Amino acid sequence: MLARRIIPCLDVKDGKVVKGVQFRNHEIVGDIVPLAQHYAAQGADELVFYDITASSDARVVDKSWVSRIAQVIDIPFCVAGGIKSVDDAAQILAMGADKISINSPALADPSLITKLHDRFGQQCVVVGIDSYFDADSGTYQVKQFTGDEARTKLTDWQTGDWVAEVQRLGAGEIVLNCMNQDGVRQGYDIEQLAKIRARCQVPLIASGGAGEMHHFKDVFEQADVDGALAASVFHKGLIAIPELKAYLRSLNVAIRD
Amino acid sequence: MELVIINTGCANIASVAFAIERLGMKVRVSDQPNEIESADKLFLPGVGAAASAMQSIREKGLDTLLPGLTQPVLGICLGMQLMGRHSEEGNANCLGMIEADTKRMRAEGLRLPHMGWNTVQFPRQSALFEGIDAGTYFYFVHGFAMALGDYTLASCDYGQPFSAAIGKDNFYGVQFHPERSGAAGARLLHNFIHNL
């Protein structure tokens, strides 16, 4: 049976792992390679490295660390941040990344999704979506350039429509960052994720809000997501992955041992 | 021991090389016929689309060389599918070492591509899986698959049963990614290098 995935996300800025609250005030968590090794040894099913400054700074990710991670890690990992072209993606995949994730550049040029699909195959192409719930209008809206608060802007896309569009264009997986929940550890946005799940035929990864072990159970059981991504609860040692996986297994969630 | 990764021009060659190096072995990446023919063991990795991979293999003149190899060859993911006769992905004629076709997965009600960790079962014993228990998780990422057959060494189930590993004579293939399957994947690579 296909296991649900536990995915630590390592936000990378200037070659260091950082984490902010609601995408702001980034503090350094540690070096990339030892942290990646630590999570792989703990039983993480996959890792995501997100260069949060890249799209905003109009530069591609500093790639040397991709190769260093690929040398030591024996679980899959995905690299996100500033991948704007097929050539950018080719370099990162050639250095040993398993998947590439695009977010702001896909909004700027949706055809990039199709180009990546045609060159590398659907399974390599992850689309990250930063979704913001606007309480006034009661709608979920897609934001762009969230790595830099000064440049963050609302797009014309409502989240559900963009989810449908990126699948049509060839996305192989969607990571939905629910921005209102990010870093505050009050639980995943089950309501939004369940709505998106109904429109998502490719694997869907929940992101934003994990604070306690039952949040993972809730998002798997109630929103039927394929994976749950989290950062601060792992980086701060609030949840240990071996305990989390044992807990989920005890509740009959399909989890890799 | 001369280990060579056949350079198909696809991605994921680096991660396969790193996985072999983590086992303390040296490995070369090559598309040169003489280096491929003289290797003791060969790896045929691949991700992406079958049609473009076959085009790259034909451009390098390897499409006639590879089926005639007599040393152990391990196809990985798309590399395994290329060992069959034909792939539905881009309607590609493949290398034909194994009498099997690759078809789009039809996983009723399940998401595609099949992406993540899934368990394997063994219809028969194989040195490739020595020391690996039935029910072990491996990492899969694919939307096309080979049906079960006489050549199946390991099976997996995702909406439908399919071949997770195949073997015939000196040709072996795995649909999953041993280079990304933790300790179990490392053991499989060890077995291929030392037991076959």
Interface residues (C-beta under 8 A of the other chain):
Chain A: M1 L2 A3 R4 R5 A40 D45 E46 S67 A70 Q71 V72 D74 I75 P76 A90 L93 A94 M95 G96 D98 K99 D118 R119 F120 G121 Q122 Q123 C124 G172 E173 C200 Q201 V202 P203 L204 D226 G227 R256 D257
Chain B: A11 N12 I13 A14 S15 F18 A19 E21 R22 V47 G48 A49 S52 L78 L110 R111 L112 P113 H114 M115 G116 W117 N118 T119 Y137 Y139 V141 H142 G143 D157 Y158 H177 E179 R180 S181 G182 A183 G185 A186
